[in-house]
Amino acid sequence: MSELKNLKGSIDSIARSAKQTGGSLGQFRSTFSQQVSQVQSSIGGSSQRKDQEVISALQDAQKKVEAAAQALDNAARIASAYGKSL
């Protein structure tokens, strides 16, 4: 039974950490999104290659931050449900 208790404790800890990190990443996502919008507005419709590279890199990062936040939220939800089932 002690192994099951340890597993439950580890799962619960992972769920809490994933939820907390997902929340922090969500806050970062909001700030980052605002900054990306500001850069896009400043660069505007420039057709210079370097400008477009910057916008593309920022948009790619923005999508990946969103995906990471969603993955952490999902992991927290699933781990929490699993921990409760033990």
PyMOL commands that set and color helices and strands:
alter all, ss='L'
color gray80, all
select helices_A, chain A and resi 2-43+49-85
alter helices_A, ss='H'
color red, helices_A
deselect
rebuild
show_as cartoon
